[in-house]
Amino acid sequence: MARKSLVGVVADELLDRIIAGEFPPGSSVPGELELSARHDVSRMTVREAMKTLEAQRILSVERGRGTFVNPLNRWASLEAVLRAASEGKNEADASVQLIELRRMLETGACELAAARISDADVQALYGYVAGMQAAHEANDLPAFVEADLAFHDLILRASENVFVAVLFEPLHRVLEKRRAETSAVREIQIHAIGHHRNIAVALESRDPVQARKAMDAHMQQTLDDLRNLVLEAK
């Protein structure tokens, strides 16, 4: 195995252990000797792996004291943050912050889409709402999530802003997992269907202000549902 690959393996496993909660923020990670013995690699390989995580600001080195895990909000690697959001133990904070991010981006995208969306895309939105309704009645969670994601993806594309699409692409796997968790609650499905229908109506009217308000109302409902029907139930 190439040395670069060994460095990646050591860095990835240590990141996995951090995400799993074995080394919470502020705690120290094992030293070079322990990690080199664990992975049967040289101390140089371990040192390079630690430098990789330090460069991503996942770890901080304090001379004379050791190497410590930084809080998630200091991490500089989007991939690592997404892994923490999808696999980590602190799911409540990650779920809330993901909705906050969606709210910032999707309300603006919906406002842009109002002036740019085609008639065919508007009809497609209504089709996805109908698909969500049918999936709700059939108690088909995967189909519900699929239609929900497709509805939002269409609006992002209809905004015709390439940066929005690029920003959301890495989030898709995390969004799919979170949607499956929240949409498992049938009351949340009912709320989502109504808000998606309101968004489609606002976009059909080509009114940017109403489109933004409709999406913002949906994001607020999603946040309220997460807190009241999912997190409190755990």
C-alpha positions in Angstrom: 0.0 0.0 0.0 1.3 3.4 -0.9 2.4 5.7 1.9 -0.2 8.3 1.0 -2.9 5.7 1.3 -1.6 4.7 4.7 -1.7 8.3 5.9 -5.3 8.5 4.7 -6.3 5.3 6.4 -4.9 6.5 9.8 -6.5 9.9 9.4 -9.8 8.4 8.4 -9.9 6.0 11.3 -9.0 8.7 13.8 -11.7 10.9 12.4 -14.2 8.1 12.6 -13.3 7.7 16.3 -13.7 11.4 16.9 -17.1 11.4 15.1 -18.2 8.4 17.1 -17.7 10.4 20.3 -14.6 8.4 21.5 -12.7 11.7 21.6 -15.2 14.6 22.2 -14.3 18.2 21.6 -11.5 19.4 24.0 -10.2 15.9 24.7 -6.7 14.8 23.7 -6.1 12.1 21.1 -3.6 9.2 21.4 0.0 10.0 20.8 2.2 8.9 17.9 3.5 5.7 19.6 0.0 4.4 20.4 -1.4 5.2 17.0 1.6 3.7 15.2 1.3 0.5 17.2 -2.5 0.4 16.6 -2.1 0.7 12.8 1.3 -1.0 12.5 2.7 2.0 10.7 5.7 4.3 11.3 5.5 7.3 13.5 6.2 9.4 10.4 2.9 8.1 8.8 1.0 8.9 12.0 2.6 12.4 12.1 1.5 13.1 8.5 -2.1 11.8 9.3 -2.2 14.1 12.3 -1.0 17.0 10.1 -3.8 16.2 7.7 -6.5 16.6 10.4 -4.7 19.6 11.9 -4.8 21.3 8.4 -8.6 20.7 8.4 -8.7 22.3 11.8 -10.2 19.1 13.3 -7.2 18.9 15.6 -5.1 21.5 17.4 -1.6 20.9 18.5 -0.6 22.5 21.8 3.2 22.3 22.2 4.1 20.5 25.4 0.6 19.4 26.1 -0.7 17.3 23.3 -3.1 17.2 20.4 -6.7 18.1 21.1 -10.1 17.8 19.2 -11.6 21.1 18.1 -15.3 21.8 18.3 -17.2 21.0 15.1 -17.8 24.7 14.4 -14.1 25.2 13.9 -13.6 22.4 11.4 -12.6 23.6 7.9 -13.4 20.4 5.9 -16.9 20.2 4.5 -16.5 16.5 3.9 -15.6 15.9 7.6 -18.5 18.1 8.8 -20.9 16.2 6.6 -19.6 12.9 7.9 -20.1 14.2 11.5 -23.6 15.3 10.6 -24.6 12.0 9.1 -22.8 9.6 11.4 -22.1 11.6 14.6 -23.6 11.3 18.1 -24.7 15.0 18.4 -27.6 14.6 15.9 -29.8 17.2 17.5 -27.5 20.1 16.9 -26.6 18.8 13.4 -30.2 18.5 12.4 -31.1 22.0 13.6 -28.1 23.6 12.0 -28.8 21.8 8.7 -32.3 23.3 8.6 -30.8 26.7 9.4 -28.5 26.3 6.4 -31.3 25.2 4.2 -33.4 28.2 5.3 -30.7 30.6 4.4 -30.1 29.1 0.9 -33.5 27.7 -0.1 -35.6 30.8 0.6 -33.3 32.8 -1.6 -33.3 30.2 -4.3 -37.1 30.1 -4.2 -37.3 33.8 -4.6 -35.0 33.7 -7.7 -36.9 30.7 -9.1 -40.2 32.7 -9.1 -39.0 34.9 -11.9 -37.3 32.1 -13.8 -39.2 28.9 -13.4 -40.9 27.4 -16.5 -44.5 26.3 -16.8 -43.4 22.8 -17.2 -41.4 22.9 -14.0 -44.3 24.4 -12.1 -46.5 21.4 -13.3 -43.7 19.1 -12.2 -43.8 20.6 -8.7 -47.5 19.9 -8.5 -46.7 16.4 -9.6 -44.2 15.9 -6.8 -46.8 17.2 -4.3 -49.3 14.7 -5.7 -46.6 12.0 -5.3 -46.0 13.0 -1.7 -49.8 12.8 -1.0 -50.0 9.3 -2.7 -47.0 8.1 -0.8 -48.5 9.4 2.5 -51.7 7.5 1.8 -49.9 4.4 0.9 -47.5 4.7 3.9 -44.6 4.5 1.5 -41.8 6.5 3.3 -39.1 6.0 0.6 -41.4 7.3 -2.1 -42.4 10.3 0.1 -38.7 11.2 0.7 -37.9 10.8 -3.0 -40.7 13.2 -4.1 -39.8 15.7 -1.3 -36.1 15.8 -2.4 -37.1 16.1 -6.1 -39.4 19.0 -5.3 -36.6 21.0 -3.7 -34.0 20.0 -6.2 -36.2 21.3 -9.0 -36.5 24.7 -7.3 -32.7 24.9 -6.8 -32.2 24.2 -10.5 -35.0 26.7 -11.4 -33.1 29.4 -9.6 -30.5 29.2 -12.4 -27.8 30.0 -9.9 -24.9 27.6 -10.4 -23.4 28.3 -7.0 -26.6 27.1 -5.2 -26.5 23.8 -7.0 -22.8 23.3 -6.2 -23.3 24.1 -2.5 -26.2 21.6 -2.2 -24.7 18.7 -4.1 -22.5 17.5 -1.2 -25.4 17.8 1.2 -27.6 15.3 -0.7 -26.7 12.2 1.3 -27.2 13.9 4.6 -30.5 15.5 3.5 -31.8 12.1 2.4 -31.0 10.6 5.8 -32.5 13.5 7.7 -35.7 13.5 5.6 -36.2 9.8 6.2 -35.9 10.4 9.9 -38.3 13.3 10.2 -40.8 12.2 7.5 -41.3 8.9 9.3 -43.7 10.9 11.5 -47.0 11.0 9.6 -48.0 14.4 11.1 -44.9 15.9 9.7 -45.8 14.5 6.3 -49.1 16.2 6.4 -47.5 19.5 7.3 -44.9 19.1 4.5 -47.6 18.4 1.9 -49.4 21.5 2.7 -46.3 23.7 2.7 -45.1 22.2 -0.6 -48.4 22.9 -2.2 -48.2 26.6 -1.0 -44.7 26.9 -2.4 -45.9 25.6 -5.8 -48.8 28.0 -5.8 -46.5 30.9 -5.0 -44.1 30.0 -7.8 -46.9 29.6 -10.2 -47.9 33.2 -9.4 -44.4 34.3 -10.3 -44.3 36.4 -7.1 -40.8 36.4 -5.7 -41.9 37.8 -2.3 -44.7 35.3 -1.8 -42.3 32.5 -3.0 -39.7 33.5 -0.4 -42.4 33.7 2.3 -43.8 30.3 1.4 -40.4 28.6 1.5 -39.5 30.4 4.8 -42.8 29.2 6.3 -42.0 25.7 5.3 -38.5 25.9 6.9 -40.0 27.3 10.1 -42.6 24.5 10.2 -39.8 21.9 9.5 -37.8 23.3 12.4 -40.8 23.3 14.8 -41.7 19.8 13.8 -38.1 18.6 14.3 -38.0 20.1 17.8 -41.5 19.2 18.9 -42.2 15.8 17.2 -38.7 14.3 16.7 -36.2 15.6 19.2 -38.5 15.7 22.2 -39.7 12.2 21.4 -36.2 10.8 21.8 
